[in-house]
Amino acid sequence: MYFRRVKNIFLPINYLGYLLKAKGAHGIHSPFVYELYHKVVKESPEYYDFAPIEHLRQRLLHSKEVIETIDFGAGGAGKKNRNVKDIARKSSVPAKEGRLLFRLVNFMQPRNMVEMGTSLGISTLYQHKACPMAEMITMEGSPGTSTEAGVNFKVMKADSINRVVGDFAETLPVVIKNLKYVDYVFFDGNHRKEATMEYFRQFLPLASDQCVFVFDDIRWSSGMSEAWQEIIQEPRATVTVDLFSVGLVFLNPTQVKQHFTLRY
């Protein structure tokens, strides 16, 4: 799934450029990033929660259910009836990326998390299961899709996940107003440069010193690539990590400002 996604979305020249820059363990001179590389990026044990989530994915991939969806993001606005299996195939994070998110949350142990872009809840579950005691808000524009995700959360005994439904332009200000701080944000709901930068700026004042921002599909388009380059330059973004399709931004002021391109 991951490499099919690369082939369909990203220009091969971008992937070649990434491979030429990407470093392994021997090219990392930051103790924090060295530990991150081994425990998050390259670690490959099978955690107990992986199998049930992937079993759920397979059930969704074979579902005959049709739901009404609304797309507010870069895919184009408007209502549309879609097969659940098609949403699971095209919009859910690949297993490789889901495992990465799990390991990252397990490594950081945030107290609260926000996800922008629930879809059917596969990514949500990977993150929630890694730190089930954390408060988690997941935001989704489409009511039908969010309802389907809610069913999946009940099946997976993840009822504590708080679903927020509606256009981010309306729901995000309310979410931010009710948050005192945030330790973890996964941006995966709108792949336009302007929207991504706006969400980033709104969350930045709430970010704790231990916060990590995760940006999905940083090479989805030229606009997303530009947004990623601007985010790297943000003074509070001390350590930034390029994993080709995913970008990590750490905001710990005790870290020296550095950018890393790591093999994933």
C-alpha positions in Angstrom: 0.0 0.0 0.0 2.8 2.5 1.0 4.7 2.1 -2.2 1.6 2.1 -4.4 0.7 5.4 -2.7 4.2 6.8 -3.5 3.8 5.8 -7.1 0.4 7.3 -7.6 0.9 10.6 -5.7 4.5 11.6 -5.6 6.8 12.3 -8.5 9.6 9.7 -8.7 12.2 12.5 -8.8 11.0 13.6 -5.4 11.5 10.1 -3.9 14.9 9.9 -5.5 15.9 13.2 -4.0 14.7 12.0 -0.6 16.7 8.8 -0.8 19.9 10.7 -1.7 19.5 12.9 1.4 18.1 10.3 3.9 20.4 9.2 6.6 20.5 6.1 8.8 21.7 5.7 12.3 25.4 6.5 11.5 24.5 9.9 10.2 22.6 11.1 13.3 24.6 13.2 15.8 21.6 14.2 18.0 21.1 11.9 21.0 17.3 12.6 20.9 17.0 11.9 17.2 19.2 8.9 17.5 16.9 7.4 20.1 13.8 8.5 18.0 15.3 6.7 15.0 15.8 3.4 16.8 12.6 3.4 18.9 10.1 5.0 16.4 11.4 5.1 12.8 13.2 1.7 12.6 11.7 -0.4 15.4 9.6 -3.2 14.0 8.2 -5.4 16.8 4.6 -6.5 16.5 2.6 -4.9 19.3 -0.5 -6.6 20.6 -2.8 -3.9 19.2 -1.7 -4.1 15.6 -3.5 -7.3 14.7 -7.0 -6.2 15.8 -6.7 -2.9 14.0 -5.6 -4.6 10.8 -8.4 -7.1 11.2 -10.8 -4.1 11.4 -9.2 -2.7 8.2 -9.8 -6.0 6.4 -13.5 -6.0 7.5 -13.9 -2.4 6.1 -12.1 -3.3 2.9 -14.8 -6.0 2.3 -17.8 -3.9 3.5 -20.8 -3.5 1.2 -22.0 -0.4 3.1 -22.5 2.9 1.3 -22.5 6.1 3.3 -23.0 9.8 2.5 -19.7 11.8 2.8 -18.8 15.5 2.6 -15.4 16.5 1.4 -14.1 20.0 2.7 -10.5 19.3 1.9 -8.3 19.3 -1.2 -10.3 16.4 -2.7 -13.1 18.8 -3.6 -16.1 20.0 -1.6 -19.6 18.5 -1.9 -21.8 15.6 -0.8 -21.2 12.2 -2.3 -22.2 8.6 -1.6 -19.2 6.4 -1.2 -18.6 2.8 -0.5 -17.0 2.2 2.9 -14.5 -0.2 1.2 -13.3 2.5 -1.1 -12.8 5.0 1.7 -10.8 2.3 3.6 -8.7 1.6 0.5 -8.0 5.2 -0.5 -8.2 7.3 2.7 -7.1 5.2 5.6 -3.4 5.3 6.6 -1.3 2.4 5.4 -0.4 -0.2 8.0 3.3 1.0 7.8 2.3 4.5 8.7 -0.2 3.4 11.3 2.5 1.5 13.1 4.8 4.5 12.9 2.2 6.7 14.6 1.7 4.1 17.3 5.4 3.9 18.0 5.7 7.7 18.0 2.8 8.1 20.5 4.2 5.3 22.6 7.6 7.0 22.6 6.3 10.5 23.5 3.4 9.5 25.9 1.4 12.7 25.4 -1.3 13.7 27.9 -3.6 14.9 25.2 -3.9 14.5 21.4 -5.7 16.1 18.5 -6.2 14.4 15.1 -7.4 16.5 12.2 -8.9 14.0 9.8 -10.6 10.9 11.3 -11.8 9.1 8.2 -12.9 5.6 9.3 -10.7 5.8 12.4 -7.8 3.5 11.5 -5.1 6.1 12.2 -7.1 7.3 15.3 -7.0 3.8 16.8 -3.3 3.3 16.1 -2.6 6.5 18.1 -5.1 6.0 20.8 -4.1 2.4 21.6 -0.5 3.5 22.0 -1.5 5.8 24.9 -5.1 5.0 25.9 -5.0 7.2 29.1 -4.4 10.3 27.1 -7.3 12.5 26.2 -7.9 12.3 22.4 -10.0 14.5 20.1 -10.4 13.4 16.5 -11.9 15.9 14.1 -13.8 14.9 10.9 -15.7 17.1 8.4 -18.1 14.4 7.1 -20.8 13.3 9.6 -21.4 10.0 7.8 -17.7 9.1 8.0 -17.4 10.2 11.6 -20.4 8.0 12.5 -18.8 5.0 10.8 -15.6 5.7 12.8 -17.6 5.9 16.0 -19.0 2.4 15.3 -15.4 1.2 14.8 -14.3 2.8 18.1 -17.0 0.9 20.0 -16.0 -2.4 18.3 -12.4 -1.7 19.4 -13.4 -0.7 22.9 -12.1 2.9 22.4 -15.2 4.8 23.5 -13.2 7.4 25.3 -12.1 9.0 21.9 -13.9 12.3 21.5 -15.3 12.9 18.0 -15.8 16.4 16.7 -17.8 16.7 13.5 -18.0 19.5 11.0 -16.1 21.9 8.8 -12.7 22.7 10.4 -13.2 26.4 9.8 -16.1 26.2 12.3 -15.0 23.4 14.7 -11.3 24.1 15.1 -11.8 27.5 16.9 -14.1 25.8 19.4 -11.7 22.9 20.0 -8.8 25.3 20.5 -10.8 27.5 22.9 -11.5 24.5 25.1 -7.9 23.3 25.2 -5.4 24.6 27.8 -2.5 23.0 26.0 -1.7 20.3 23.5 1.1 17.6 23.5 0.4 16.0 20.1 -1.4 17.0 16.9 -1.8 14.9 13.7 -2.6 17.0 10.7 -4.3 14.9 8.0 -7.6 16.7 7.2 -6.9 19.3 4.5 -4.0 19.1 2.0 -4.0 22.7 0.9 -1.0 24.9 1.8 -3.1 27.8 3.2 -5.2 25.5 5.4 -2.3 23.5 6.7 -0.4 26.7 7.6 -3.5 28.2 9.3 -4.0 25.1 11.4 -0.3 25.0 12.3 -0.4 28.7 13.4 -3.6 28.1 15.5 -2.2 25.2 17.4 1.3 26.7 17.9 0.5 28.9 20.9 -1.1 25.9 22.7 1.9 23.6 22.2 3.6 22.4 25.3 7.4 22.1 25.4 7.1 18.3 24.9 4.7 18.7 21.9 5.1 17.0 18.6 3.2 18.0 15.4 2.8 15.3 12.8 2.1 16.3 9.2 0.9 13.7 6.7 1.4 13.8 3.0 4.1 16.6 3.0 4.8 15.9 -0.6 1.1 15.4 -1.7 1.4 18.6 -3.9 3.7 21.5 -4.5 1.6 23.5 -2.0 2.1 20.9 0.7 5.9 20.8 0.0 6.0 24.6 0.3 4.0 24.5 3.6 6.5 21.9 5.0 9.4 24.1 4.1 7.8 27.1 5.8 7.1 25.0 8.9 10.7 23.9 9.1 11.7 27.5 9.3 9.4 28.3 12.3 11.6 29.4 15.2 9.8 27.2 17.7 10.3 24.1 15.6 13.5 23.0 17.1 13.8 19.5 15.7 12.2 18.6 12.4 12.3 15.2 10.7 11.4 14.4 7.1 10.3 10.8 6.5 9.2 11.5 2.9 5.5 11.3 3.2 5.3 12.2 6.9 6.9 15.2 8.7 7.6 15.4 12.4 8.0 18.7 14.2 9.3 18.8 17.8 8.9 21.9 19.9 11.2 21.3 22.8 13.1 24.5 23.5 16.0 22.6 25.1 16.9 21.0 21.7 19.2 22.6 19.2 17.4 23.6 16.0 18.2 21.0 13.5 16.5 19.3 10.5 16.9 15.6 9.6 15.9 13.6 6.6 15.8 10.0 7.8 15.3 6.6 6.0 11.9 5.2 6.7 
